[in-house]
Amino acid sequence: MKFKPLSNHVFIEPLEEEQKTKSGIVLPDTAEREKPIRGKILATGPGKLNDKGERVSISVKVGDIVLFKKYGPDEVELDGKKYLVGDEDDILAIIE
């Protein structure tokens, strides 16, 4: 399925991270605290229009691994798989 986000929206594939303590105990999802999580950018919009009507390009590109807030983007399901759609502002950092 092809998709093209509009404005400054990004389409993210969340990267699963196993939650472990330093001693090796695996924590269940219910024990998670709100913290940033990682994901891979699958698609980006063209960018937002500023007050002058000029397009401000988006800072991330397809393939970037990013850090974002857990409750920032909206969750969507396509073909049985979960993805996230959010604003560029939901992204905290690009992981290099």
PyMOL commands that set and color helices and strands:
alter all, ss='L'
color gray80, all
select helices_A, chain A and resi 29-31+88-90
alter helices_A, ss='H'
color red, helices_A
select strands_A, chain A and resi 9-14+37-44+48-49+55-56+65-68+74-78+81-87+91-95
alter strands_A, ss='S'
color yellow, strands_A
deselect
rebuild
show_as cartoon
